[in-house]
Amino acid sequence: MAAEQMADRGEEQDRTSPTATPSAAAPASPAPEPDPVPPARPLDAIDRDILRILQTDGRASIRSVAERVHVSRANAYARINRLVEDGVIRGFGARVDHERAGQGASAYITLKIVQNSWRTVREQLQALPGATHIALVSGDFDVLLLVHTPDNRALRELVLTRIQSIPEVLSTRTLLVFEETDLGPRPDRPAELA
């Protein structure tokens, strides 16, 4: 299925058209206040080494990390906890081969959205099956979404039925992924996080 056939809608619709602005009769509800983010603490060389190790192997033991960065286990444990508490480490997970996991179709979907609707759109996109990355970006479109689905039929349904039914989405464009390579940190790329 060609990306152009994925029914990009509303390409000509202007964001400032009457249908793209909220009704004057409906009062806007205030956006919820985001959780306060602690100020970023500077990372030293040991913190960066710990991050490199955990990005390469999220299952590395505290003992292994401590030995590799030449600190005590208690120090390594405290540093990792601080990195988690400060939001530097957002979580631990597995890198998945989506095709081998039954997700044979992947696509980047670009979206143009109604101005000031990012939080609403983000919440709806996060609920989509197969959505793995969402970014608010600058340029010719507003949002970049990466999705993995079992096949092209499921991808088409996701775009045409789910995404294009979001009222704040003005248009979409689908870019099929033919092959992808994860460029996560590797020991042979020591300049990362420097």
TIVO-691696 format. One line per 3 residues: number of its first residue (from 1); their letters; for each residue x, z, y of N, C-alpha, C, CB. Coordinates in pm, whole numbers. Each point is the difference from the previous one (the first is absolute). Last residue first. Glycine has a CB too. Layout:
residues N
NUM	a	X,Z,Y,X,Z,Y,X,Z,Y,X,Z,Y ~ ...
***
This chain:
residues 194
194	ale	2891,2635,1206,122,47,70,-25,20,147,140,-119,-166 ~ -429,-44,-217,-25,129,63,123,53,75,-165,47,-179 ~ 297,-438,-134,-138,43,27,-4,142,56,-80,-150,-185
191	apr	472,-114,23,-24,12,144,-140,51,33,162,-184,34 ~ 36,77,-488,24,134,55,-34,15,147,175,22,-166 ~ -278,-324,-272,-28,-23,142,17,132,75,-161,-191,-54
188	dpr	202,151,-424,92,-102,50,-27,-37,146,17,-88,-232 ~ -290,405,-18,135,54,22,97,-103,57,-42,156,-187 ~ -476,-198,303,81,-13,-121,138,56,29,-130,-205,-77
185	pgl	-422,180,290,140,39,8,69,-14,-135,-56,156,187 ~ -360,-477,-117,23,143,17,148,31,1,-217,47,-112 ~ -68,-473,101,133,21,55,27,147,27,-10,-227,101
182	dte	-319,-113,-427,7,128,67,144,23,47,-191,93,-140 ~ -82,-564,54,114,79,-43,3,128,82,131,-207,-68 ~ -493,-235,-84,45,104,91,114,78,-63,-228,16,100
179	efv	-110,-504,-115,103,82,-65,45,104,100,76,-191,-149 ~ -452,-76,246,37,-68,-125,103,79,-78,-49,-218,108 ~ -356,328,267,137,32,-35,29,-66,-134,-5,222,127
176	llt	-365,-347,286,25,34,-140,148,26,-21,-197,-137,-72 ~ -121,185,511,126,-61,-41,30,45,-142,87,-6,240 ~ -531,-18,130,56,49,-125,124,-80,-37,-228,73,-76
173	rts	-99,83,527,79,-110,-56,70,58,-122,33,-118,227 ~ -480,247,133,103,31,-99,76,-128,-35,-136,192,-92 ~ -216,48,509,46,-112,-82,108,47,-96,-55,-162,184
170	lve	-216,469,75,-42,-125,63,40,-122,-82,18,112,221 ~ -133,435,-312,93,-107,-35,-53,-132,54,74,125,-209 ~ -315,294,238,106,-9,100,104,-109,-30,-34,242,42
167	pis	-343,-134,-343,-46,-53,129,111,-20,103,-214,112,-46 ~ 248,-159,-489,28,109,94,-33,-52,140,185,99,-149 ~ -201,-377,-238,-126,68,33,22,120,91,-93,-76,-219
164	qir	449,-198,37,-73,-73,104,-136,62,31,118,-205,-73 ~ 154,399,-272,71,3,128,-81,-68,110,219,1,-122 ~ -408,10,-325,30,133,52,61,-4,140,34,75,-234
161	tlv	-165,-485,5,-110,96,-9,31,132,68,-65,-107,-212 ~ 383,-264,197,-128,-52,49,-111,105,3,67,-219,-89 ~ 378,337,-74,7,-55,136,-139,-36,51,230,-89,-48
158	ler	-194,251,-395,50,102,92,-2,-51,143,143,94,-182 ~ -247,-396,-163,-108,96,23,41,108,99,-84,-43,-231 ~ 414,-263,95,-102,-67,81,-114,96,32,60,-221,-105
155	lar	267,374,-191,54,-11,136,-102,-64,93,233,-18,-93 ~ -333,36,-362,-12,133,59,53,0,143,23,104,-229 ~ 33,-500,-9,-143,24,19,-23,137,66,-52,-145,-202
152	ndp	491,17,70,-45,-62,125,-149,20,26,180,-169,-27 ~ 57,547,-268,7,-146,-2,-52,-55,133,-29,-3,-252 ~ 111,482,175,22,-54,-135,16,-152,-3,-130,191,-87
149	thv	284,63,532,-126,-6,-75,27,-60,-138,-134,-24,215 ~ 375,240,273,28,-46,-136,-132,6,-76,245,82,5 ~ -69,-89,556,-90,37,-109,50,-59,-132,-194,10,161
146	lll	326,104,401,49,-49,-128,-93,49,-109,240,-3,82 ~ -273,-87,484,-45,75,-118,59,-65,-124,-215,70,116 ~ 235,-46,463,58,-65,-116,-30,90,-120,184,-115,136
143	vdf	-390,37,402,23,81,-119,59,-86,-110,-190,153,62 ~ 98,-337,375,8,143,30,43,85,-119,-174,-37,168 ~ 294,-499,11,-105,75,-69,27,148,20,-33,-184,-173
140	dgs	318,-132,373,-119,-83,-9,-116,68,-73,149,-197,4 ~ 215,528,194,14,-143,-26,-134,-70,-7,208,47,-121 ~ -31,480,-14,-20,-81,120,13,-146,-38,89,184,150
137	vla	-268,246,-471,114,-78,47,-32,-71,131,74,-32,-237 ~ -215,426,-169,-47,-50,128,121,-68,63,-180,184,30 ~ 99,-100,-573,79,18,122,-73,-58,120,212,-8,-135
134	iht	-235,158,-437,-78,-40,117,87,27,123,-224,51,-114 ~ 241,-82,-472,72,19,126,-86,-54,113,226,-17,-115 ~ -385,29,-338,121,81,-17,78,22,129,12,-86,-229
131	agp	-523,-57,-29,72,1,128,121,92,-13,-214,-45,131 ~ -121,-20,-483,116,-87,1,75,-6,130,-115,-129,-166 ~ -390,274,183,78,0,-124,117,-97,13,-205,61,-134
128	laq	-10,193,565,-8,-121,-81,81,12,-127,-34,-133,207 ~ -3,455,167,-91,20,-112,-8,-122,-92,-129,156,144 ~ 382,-149,265,62,94,-93,-86,20,-124,111,113,192
125	lqe	-274,-370,173,99,-74,-80,66,91,-103,40,-153,194 ~ -343,342,114,-72,-86,-94,98,-78,-88,-189,-19,164 ~ 364,297,178,-71,82,-98,-69,-86,-105,-33,176,174
122	rvt	237,-395,194,99,56,-93,-68,83,-109,170,3,184 ~ -434,-170,172,37,-105,-95,98,55,-104,-35,-176,177 ~ -85,463,173,-116,-28,-83,33,-102,-107,-150,52,193
119	rws	480,44,129,-23,116,-88,-116,-23,-94,91,149,177 ~ 10,-491,152,102,17,-104,-30,115,-94,165,-93,158 ~ -392,-121,247,-71,37,-123,97,30,-114,-191,-142,72
116	nqv	258,-30,409,-20,144,-12,-76,42,-125,4,9,245 ~ -54,-516,-151,91,86,73,-42,147,-12,48,-188,159 ~ -162,-160,-544,-55,37,130,96,98,65,-239,-37,-79
113	ikl	466,-283,-278,-105,101,5,-47,23,143,96,109,-205 ~ 184,-455,-170,-23,23,141,-119,94,6,93,-229,74 ~ 270,146,-495,-132,22,57,8,7,152,-70,122,-208
110	tiy	350,-291,-284,8,33,141,-142,12,53,225,-119,27 ~ 19,170,-531,-119,-44,74,20,44,145,-153,16,-207 ~ 449,-111,-275,1,64,131,-120,-57,74,256,31,4
107	asa	-200,6,-558,-14,-76,125,22,92,119,-161,-159,-110 ~ 161,87,-486,38,79,116,-13,-86,124,158,142,-137 ~ -294,-115,-431,-13,-71,129,34,96,113,-179,-154,-95
104	gqg	188,297,-370,69,-128,4,-10,-78,129,-41,-5,-236 ~ -6,495,0,-37,-43,135,73,-131,28,-38,241,80 ~ 96,41,-477,-131,-63,-1,-50,-43,136,-48,136,-195
101	are	486,58,68,-104,104,1,-140,-60,10,163,156,107 ~ 230,-425,-88,1,63,-133,-107,109,-11,244,-51,-20 ~ -191,-155,439,-43,-101,-97,-6,59,-140,101,-180,142
98	hdv	67,445,215,-145,-18,5,-50,-102,-102,7,61,240 ~ 402,284,-224,-6,-145,-15,-149,-33,-12,234,-19,-114 ~ -36,469,364,-77,-62,-107,18,-151,1,-166,187,11
95	rag	399,313,148,-8,-140,42,-57,-76,-119,199,19,163 ~ -293,515,-51,66,-99,-85,-12,-138,63,-50,138,-205 ~ 64,368,461,-82,-89,-80,83,-96,-83,-177,18,171
92	fgr	130,421,228,83,-52,-107,-88,-88,-88,155,203,5 ~ -168,-39,551,-48,19,-136,97,-60,-99,-235,-3,81 ~ 310,35,395,-147,0,1,-59,20,-139,6,-150,197
89	ivg	459,273,96,-40,-43,-134,-151,13,-6,222,72,-108 ~ -87,35,510,98,-106,-25,-26,-58,-139,172,112,152 ~ -405,267,59,-65,-131,-13,98,-115,-17,-183,90,136
86	dev	247,408,-108,13,-74,126,-64,-138,-7,210,124,42 ~ -199,154,-430,-78,68,104,4,-74,133,46,217,-114 ~ 225,-378,-242,-142,-17,-32,-87,60,110,53,4,-247
83	lrn	408,57,280,-29,-142,19,-147,-31,-30,239,-55,-60 ~ -81,490,-26,-8,-24,145,-33,-146,28,165,185,41 ~ -91,-64,-490,-125,60,50,-17,-24,149,13,174,-179
80	ira	392,-307,-13,-109,-88,-46,-134,54,49,134,-66,-204 ~ 244,332,292,3,-124,78,-114,-94,-40,250,23,22 ~ -189,376,-267,-48,30,136,-4,-127,85,94,233,-18
77	yan	90,-268,-416,-143,30,-8,-58,24,139,35,100,-228 ~ 430,-153,192,-68,-128,-26,-152,20,-3,200,-82,-131 ~ 62,468,168,10,-79,123,-74,-133,-17,222,109,54
74	ars	-185,169,-430,-89,62,99,0,-80,129,44,226,-101 ~ 256,-354,-237,-138,-35,-35,-98,58,101,63,-9,-243 ~ 427,-91,426,-61,85,-103,-142,-49,-31,139,198,77
71	vhv	211,-565,85,-55,123,58,-57,83,-115,-52,-114,225 ~ 238,-364,-225,99,108,11,-50,119,80,177,-171,-18 ~ -389,-257,-139,27,15,144,92,119,29,-224,-102,47
68	rea	100,-10,-498,39,-128,59,29,10,149,-137,-112,-172 ~ -23,492,-81,134,-40,-45,48,-126,71,-47,104,-222 ~ -395,42,304,97,94,55,143,-39,-37,-173,181,-10
65	vsr	-184,-424,-182,12,-31,143,109,89,61,-244,-68,12 ~ 132,155,-457,70,-128,12,23,-36,146,-103,-75,-216 ~ -154,458,127,139,21,-43,82,-127,18,-76,173,-165
62	isa	-386,-190,236,66,70,110,148,18,-34,-216,120,61 ~ -13,-530,-301,-16,145,3,72,58,121,-18,6,-251 ~ -210,-508,204,128,72,-7,-25,150,12,122,-199,101
59	rgd	-443,-180,-77,-7,102,-104,131,78,-14,-166,-141,-118 ~ 94,-236,417,-87,108,43,-12,112,-101,-123,-165,130 ~ 485,-224,-14,-53,67,-119,-81,121,43,195,-79,-140
56	tql	-38,-227,468,44,-74,-117,-60,58,-128,214,-57,119 ~ -296,272,287,-63,-132,6,39,-84,-121,2,12,250 ~ 194,413,-199,-141,11,-40,-73,-133,11,3,237,75
53	irl	454,-214,63,-10,33,-143,-146,1,-44,211,137,15 ~ -124,-195,444,45,-116,-77,-17,23,-150,164,-56,183 ~ -247,417,107,-106,-101,9,36,-123,-82,-61,84,228
50	idr	388,248,-188,-111,47,-84,-114,-102,0,62,239,50 ~ 297,-318,239,41,-20,-140,-111,43,-96,240,35,65 ~ -303,48,392,-9,-145,-27,41,-31,-143,48,-47,241
47	dia	-2,492,-94,-141,-36,-6,-16,-148,-36,-55,178,170 ~ 489,-28,-89,-50,51,-129,-148,-33,-16,170,186,5 ~ 43,-292,405,46,-88,-109,-52,46,-135,204,-53,133
44	dlp	-508,205,268,146,-9,-11,35,-88,-120,29,230,108 ~ -475,-211,240,50,3,-136,153,-7,3,-212,-111,-87 ~ -165,313,463,101,-101,-34,47,16,-144,72,-7,239
41	rap	-571,129,-92,132,63,6,103,-106,-36,-93,230,-60 ~ -425,-269,275,99,-44,-98,131,73,22,-109,-225,-13 ~ -380,434,130,104,-85,57,105,-33,-105,-39,102,227
38	pvp	-461,-18,-389,112,79,52,106,-93,59,-44,181,-171 ~ -481,-287,170,119,-33,-77,115,82,56,-83,-235,-51 ~ -482,295,41,123,1,77,120,-24,-91,-104,158,167
35	dpe	-380,-368,-265,75,122,-27,129,-3,80,-101,19,-232 ~ -310,-292,434,92,-6,-113,72,133,-17,30,-246,36 ~ -533,179,167,138,24,41,91,-8,-123,-76,147,192
32	pap	-391,-425,-151,52,131,-39,147,12,42,-161,10,-195 ~ -185,-309,477,84,-12,-119,53,138,-36,64,-239,59 ~ -539,158,197,143,21,23,76,-9,-132,-51,145,200
29	sap	-397,-427,-106,36,134,-44,150,18,18,-192,7,-166 ~ -165,-327,447,117,2,-88,31,143,-38,92,-209,106 ~ -586,-2,19,113,75,52,114,2,-101,-156,142,137
26	aaa	-232,-517,-55,51,90,-101,120,76,54,-82,-152,-182 ~ -139,-177,444,-101,99,-34,52,101,-100,-175,-169,45 ~ 424,-213,100,0,103,104,-98,110,-34,65,-171,171
23	spt	196,-129,-543,-121,2,80,6,113,101,-130,-98,-191 ~ 582,-141,6,-103,94,-41,-118,-1,96,176,141,-105 ~ 124,-582,12,6,123,78,-110,94,-44,100,-123,195
20	atp	-36,-325,-367,120,76,-33,9,131,77,113,-214,-52 ~ -455,-128,104,-17,61,-132,118,87,-37,-137,-193,-69 ~ 132,-54,482,-99,108,1,-16,65,-136,-117,-116,182
17	str	593,-94,-75,-136,-54,-2,-99,115,-7,79,-213,-112 ~ 415,225,107,-75,51,113,-142,-55,6,214,24,122 ~ 110,-152,-457,-19,144,-8,-82,56,113,213,12,-117
14	dqe	-271,-517,-71,85,74,92,-29,149,-14,8,-196,161 ~ -59,-234,-515,-71,108,68,98,81,84,-171,9,-186 ~ 287,-378,-112,-27,-36,138,-66,113,78,-22,-235,-73
11	egr	123,283,-386,127,-29,65,-22,-33,148,92,-84,-218 ~ -403,235,-166,1,41,137,128,-30,75,-153,173,-68 ~ 196,-162,-456,-120,-7,81,28,39,143,-136,49,-200
8	dam	361,-254,-287,35,73,121,-118,-12,95,252,-43,-29 ~ -206,-83,-471,-108,16,99,39,89,116,-161,-33,-182 ~ 433,-142,-194,-47,138,-12,-95,35,114,214,62,-116
5	qea	43,-476,43,-133,1,-58,-57,141,-12,59,-206,-124 ~ 386,115,281,-95,-52,98,-143,4,-52,179,-146,91 ~ 184,264,-372,-27,105,98,-102,-46,103,230,90,-34
2	am	-240,-291,-461,82,-11,120,-40,107,99,29,-247,-36 ~ -61,246,-509,-85,0,117,89,0,122,-186,122,-122
***
